[in-house]
Amino acid sequence: MNSYNSALNKLKRNNISIKSETISTKDSLNRVLAKDVASPSNYPICDNTAFDGYAVSSKETNSLNVKKSQKFKIIKTLAAGDNPNIKKIPKFSAIEVMTGSIIQKPFDTIIPVEQAQLFSEDSKSKYIILKNKLKKNEYIRPAGSDFKKGDKIVKKGQFINSSHLLAFKTLGIEKVLVKKKPKLVFYPTGNELSENKKIPNWKIRNSNTSYLENYIKNLPVNFEVKKILRDDQSINFKKEITKNMNSRSDIVITSGAVSAGKFDFIPKIINKFKLKSMFKGVAIRPGKPIMFAKFKNNMCFFGLPGNPISSAACFRFFIIPFIFKSLGFAFEKPIMAKLKYKFKKKKKFTRFIKGKLIFTKKGEAVFEIIEGQESYKIKSFTKSNAWGVFNNGISEFKKGSYIDCYSMSGLNEFLIN
């Protein structure tokens, strides 16, 4: 049986090839960049004011002190978005400015409105009185102080988020090169599954489909759900695999029918095709029967266990890393957390444990295992915010031991390289 790490290594060697496409930035949320995005210009483009106040030339204040003051005539008022060009600027002039208004020479420093001493000789002429030397660039946002032309905004291999979209819009970036969305096709299996609201005691609701459909909404993939494959439909499944090959699907996923029971037909059907690579069974819990195969045409297959928690764990720790690697998205780094309570497991197995990741007042990460780790129990899943991974090779984990913790979704940016 494969260890968890050896199974991951096989996945890394067999990732699928995904092409790139150019799309509008307004449609790029949650897509993976295929090329660095650089700033096309300085930002801010020009010097602008950080406060409401008055702009003057700092050079004209060099000789000022308490005994020698100077009146500066206010010749114009500028708001953000106003044209800053002024044809004639007499000596000792000032302009009234609002936050964000553009500043041009000879003006190069700002007196905040709260600090300005106003003076008026008549109803038309207004002045500010200065009694001290001013430094250049006070309360001014310099051009290029945020982004300089050519600076990287987002690196290749990153997920585009709403913060990136704000930068793209601000800097006038309308197109980006991203990885295409891989096509995933999902087949739930089993006579026991039902889509009905009311079901008899011998049936179960098709929760795996519902979970995966919602889980995957924020991922850059196209996810297509097919009709339930019943226990006597192995021939239909073989036909479906051929159809997916012809339609250039990237990944086919099933849930159920991968173990060793009488009606577990999935492995037999997959093995009838020419495969580049495959594994069946991994020393993990939950999810031991998981199956992976790569076909000759680049399409891949994942057979998930039918149990909802086993299926969720395998999707999180096998399919998500596989998709990310294929898209060129960096593998995540776990958070190292202290165990709140001791834990014991079989030495040769890796365990995926549902729990709560909390942070103490000192900033220390602590992982609390939630009661109810059996793979059929979903209550503990609803109370969890993280997975704890207890690696093989160790049987007993003492209280205070450090383990790797992962987000439930795989999209927590604090955990990404």
GIHU-V414241 format. One record per residue. RES is the residue in one letter. SS is DSSP state (hx for helix, st for strand, lp for the rest). PSI is psi in degrees with one decimal (* if undefined). Layout:
# GIHU-V414241
{{RES:SS:PSI} {RES:SS:PSI}}
This chain:
# GIHU-V414241
{{M:lp:140.7} {N:st:143.7} {S:lp:164.6} {Y:hx:-45.3} {N:hx:-40.2} {S:hx:-36.0} {A:hx:-42.5} {L:hx:-40.2} {N:hx:-37.9} {K:hx:-38.6} {L:hx:-42.4} {K:hx:-35.3} {R:hx:-14.7} {N:lp:23.9} {N:lp:152.9} {I:lp:154.5} {S:lp:123.9} {I:lp:126.1} {K:lp:173.2} {S:st:163.1} {E:st:152.8} {T:st:128.0} {I:st:165.6} {S:st:141.7} {T:hx:-28.3} {K:hx:-16.0} {D:hx:14.8} {S:lp:2.7} {L:lp:132.4} {N:lp:15.7} {R:lp:161.8} {V:st:126.0} {L:st:135.7} {A:lp:-4.3} {K:lp:142.4} {D:lp:144.4} {V:st:123.0} {A:st:154.1} {S:lp:128.6} {P:lp:-7.4} {S:lp:172.1} {N:lp:150.6} {Y:st:125.1} {P:lp:151.3} {I:lp:-37.7} {C:lp:162.5} {D:lp:137.1} {N:st:166.0} {T:st:143.1} {A:lp:-12.6} {F:lp:159.8} {D:lp:140.4} {G:st:-142.9} {Y:st:134.1} {A:st:135.4} {V:st:174.9} {S:lp:122.4} {S:hx:-31.3} {K:hx:-33.3} {E:hx:-0.5} {T:hx:2.5} {N:lp:-33.7} {S:lp:4.5} {L:lp:147.5} {N:lp:-173.2} {V:lp:-34.7} {K:lp:-18.0} {K:lp:99.6} {S:lp:172.2} {Q:st:137.4} {K:st:134.6} {F:st:120.1} {K:st:131.9} {I:st:112.3} {I:st:-12.4} {K:st:155.6} {T:st:128.8} {L:st:130.9} {A:lp:166.0} {A:lp:129.6} {G:lp:-10.0} {D:lp:149.9} {N:lp:122.5} {P:lp:-4.7} {N:lp:128.3} {I:lp:125.0} {K:lp:-53.1} {K:lp:126.6} {I:lp:98.4} {P:lp:162.3} {K:lp:148.8} {F:lp:49.6} {S:st:155.3} {A:st:154.2} {I:st:136.5} {E:st:127.4} {V:st:145.9} {M:lp:158.1} {T:lp:128.4} {G:lp:-7.4} {S:lp:148.3} {I:st:139.6} {I:lp:127.1} {Q:lp:160.5} {K:lp:146.1} {P:lp:-2.2} {F:lp:131.7} {D:lp:11.6} {T:st:158.3} {I:st:136.5} {I:st:113.7} {P:st:147.3} {V:hx:-30.7} {E:hx:-23.3} {Q:hx:-3.2} {A:lp:138.5} {Q:lp:109.7} {L:st:150.7} {F:st:140.5} {S:st:123.5} {E:lp:-31.3} {D:lp:-175.2} {S:lp:-18.7} {K:lp:-38.3} {S:lp:125.4} {K:st:147.4} {Y:st:162.3} {I:st:146.8} {I:st:126.1} {L:st:138.4} {K:lp:12.9} {N:lp:161.0} {K:lp:137.4} {L:lp:146.7} {K:lp:152.1} {K:lp:146.8} {N:lp:23.4} {E:lp:130.9} {Y:lp:37.5} {I:st:137.6} {R:st:109.2} {P:lp:147.5} {A:lp:134.7} {G:lp:11.1} {S:lp:-18.8} {D:lp:-63.9} {F:st:134.3} {K:lp:152.6} {K:lp:127.9} {G:lp:-11.8} {D:lp:141.9} {K:st:132.3} {I:st:-49.9} {V:st:138.2} {K:lp:154.2} {K:lp:137.1} {G:lp:1.4} {Q:lp:150.7} {F:st:136.6} {I:lp:122.5} {N:lp:-178.5} {S:hx:-30.1} {S:hx:-39.5} {H:hx:-38.8} {L:hx:-36.3} {L:hx:-44.1} {A:hx:-42.5} {F:hx:-45.9} {K:hx:-44.2} {T:hx:-39.4} {L:hx:1.4} {G:lp:27.3} {I:lp:118.2} {E:lp:-19.0} {K:st:145.0} {V:st:153.2} {L:st:120.4} {V:st:164.5} {K:st:139.7} {K:lp:156.4} {K:lp:119.8} {P:st:147.5} {K:st:117.0} {L:st:134.0} {V:st:127.6} {F:st:131.4} {Y:st:109.2} {P:st:150.9} {T:st:155.3} {G:lp:136.6} {N:lp:-23.2} {E:lp:-18.5} {L:st:141.9} {S:st:146.5} {E:lp:3.0} {N:lp:154.2} {K:lp:-47.1} {K:lp:128.5} {I:lp:150.0} {P:lp:167.9} {N:lp:-24.2} {W:lp:3.6} {K:lp:162.7} {I:st:152.6} {R:st:148.9} {N:lp:70.6} {S:hx:-28.2} {N:hx:-42.4} {T:hx:-46.4} {S:hx:-44.9} {Y:hx:-50.6} {L:hx:-37.7} {E:hx:-42.1} {N:hx:-36.8} {Y:hx:-39.0} {I:hx:-1.7} {K:hx:-32.7} {N:hx:6.5} {L:lp:149.1} {P:lp:64.5} {V:st:159.1} {N:st:120.9} {F:st:116.0} {E:st:126.1} {V:st:130.4} {K:lp:170.5} {K:lp:153.9} {I:lp:131.0} {L:st:120.9} {R:lp:168.9} {D:lp:-22.6} {D:lp:18.3} {Q:lp:37.6} {S:hx:-37.3} {I:hx:-39.6} {N:hx:-40.4} {F:hx:-40.4} {K:hx:-41.6} {K:hx:-38.1} {E:hx:-39.4} {I:hx:-44.5} {T:hx:-42.1} {K:hx:-43.6} {N:hx:-34.7} {M:hx:-45.2} {N:hx:-30.6} {S:lp:6.0} {R:lp:43.0} {S:lp:150.0} {D:lp:-43.3} {I:st:128.4} {V:st:133.2} {I:st:137.7} {T:st:158.2} {S:st:127.8} {G:lp:167.0} {A:lp:30.1} {V:lp:1.0} {S:lp:-139.8} {A:lp:21.4} {G:lp:173.7} {K:lp:-35.3} {F:lp:12.6} {D:lp:81.0} {F:lp:-11.6} {I:hx:-52.7} {P:hx:-40.5} {K:hx:-41.5} {I:hx:-44.8} {I:hx:-39.5} {N:lp:-7.5} {K:lp:-13.2} {F:lp:160.4} {K:lp:121.4} {L:st:144.6} {K:st:-36.4} {S:st:155.0} {M:st:157.7} {F:st:153.0} {K:st:116.0} {G:lp:125.6} {V:st:143.1} {A:lp:71.5} {I:st:160.6} {R:st:131.0} {P:lp:163.4} {G:lp:15.6} {K:lp:-38.8} {P:lp:1.8} {I:lp:144.7} {M:st:144.1} {F:st:143.0} {A:st:145.2} {K:st:126.2} {F:st:168.0} {K:lp:-25.6} {N:lp:11.7} {N:lp:-16.3} {M:lp:145.6} {C:st:158.7} {F:st:138.0} {F:st:124.8} {G:st:109.7} {L:st:150.0} {P:lp:157.4} {G:lp:-26.9} {N:lp:128.9} {P:hx:-44.2} {I:hx:-37.9} {S:hx:-42.6} {S:hx:-44.8} {A:hx:-43.1} {A:hx:-43.4} {C:hx:-37.7} {F:hx:-43.1} {R:hx:-39.0} {F:hx:-1.4} {F:hx:-55.9} {I:hx:-41.6} {I:hx:-49.8} {P:hx:-35.1} {F:hx:-45.3} {I:hx:-46.3} {F:hx:-42.7} {K:hx:-41.4} {S:hx:-32.3} {L:hx:-7.1} {G:lp:15.8} {F:lp:136.0} {A:lp:138.3} {F:lp:147.0} {E:st:153.1} {K:lp:134.2} {P:lp:161.6} {I:st:128.8} {M:st:121.1} {A:st:149.6} {K:st:140.0} {L:st:131.2} {K:lp:-34.8} {Y:lp:159.9} {K:lp:159.8} {F:st:142.3} {K:st:139.8} {K:lp:176.9} {K:lp:136.2} {K:lp:-37.8} {K:lp:-2.2} {F:lp:146.3} {T:st:133.2} {R:st:134.7} {F:st:112.7} {I:st:131.8} {K:st:137.9} {G:st:-174.4} {K:st:125.7} {L:st:118.4} {I:st:163.2} {F:st:129.3} {T:lp:172.9} {K:lp:-24.2} {K:lp:0.2} {G:lp:13.5} {E:lp:134.6} {A:st:132.0} {V:st:134.8} {F:st:124.1} {E:st:120.9} {I:st:130.0} {I:lp:139.6} {E:lp:138.9} {G:lp:57.0} {Q:lp:-3.4} {E:lp:143.8} {S:lp:-17.7} {Y:lp:-10.7} {K:lp:125.3} {I:lp:-13.3} {K:hx:-44.5} {S:hx:-30.6} {F:hx:-40.2} {T:hx:-22.2} {K:lp:-3.8} {S:lp:151.9} {N:lp:3.1} {A:st:159.4} {W:st:133.9} {G:st:132.2} {V:st:116.3} {F:st:104.2} {N:lp:157.0} {N:lp:164.7} {G:lp:-12.0} {I:lp:136.9} {S:lp:-46.3} {E:st:129.1} {F:st:116.9} {K:lp:157.2} {K:lp:130.7} {G:lp:-8.1} {S:lp:152.7} {Y:st:135.7} {I:st:166.3} {D:st:132.1} {C:st:142.1} {Y:st:149.1} {S:st:158.5} {M:lp:-34.7} {S:lp:-31.1} {G:lp:-1.3} {L:lp:7.7} {N:lp:112.7} {E:hx:-22.4} {F:hx:-14.2} {L:hx:5.2} {I:st:145.5} {N:lp:*}}
